[in-house]
Amino acid sequence: MSNNIVDFIKKQDNLFDAAKYFGGINKLRELSKNNDELKSFIKSLSEGRLSIKASNGKRYYFDFNILDFDIDDYDADQHIMIIADLIIDYPNLTNDELLTIGKWASEYLEDDSPYEISTPEGLFDDDVHSYYRVTVREVNSEKVPWEQERLLDDPDLIIPDETVEELIQKSKISKEPVTESLIQLRNLFNKVL
């Protein structure tokens, strides 16, 4: 079945046109979950990478899945609006903490701060100068709770770089060895007793 789907996708203009026949890109991804070949094929056509340079001078990298896009042509340029599912992959953080990082990244994207993206090869015309705008609609495949294009309306609610840096540092603290050590100690005490 995956070969038929891959062939069908290849016959369309792009993955996103083909996904409409399956109920959208998320439905197509769901369909591919148990098929590594199809999942890899879809990923290669719909995954990008985002690099944000924060005001603290540090650069942060995130993968994203393209949910949809729109292209407007202007003279010799094209403006590409990408709707994305931002992948925030930091271990040891709660869903709320991951969402905080996603909101912070979204604020940078809305502010038109400098960022770089890479998109799947062949999705957009590389011969035409392109301007990209990325809007985060999902974080880790969950719809975001904030209103699009309204994150910067209240300066008091903007997430500071320091908060994100603290969360990233927290994610690097591994909880596993401590848990494993406690289990080993408990087993050792049980043997002695």
Helices and strands as residue ranges (DSSP letters): H 2-11, H 15-19, G 20-22, H 25-32, H 36-46, E 47-53, E 59-74, E 77-87, H 95-110, E 115-118, E 129-139, E 142-143, G 155-157, H 161-172, H 176-192
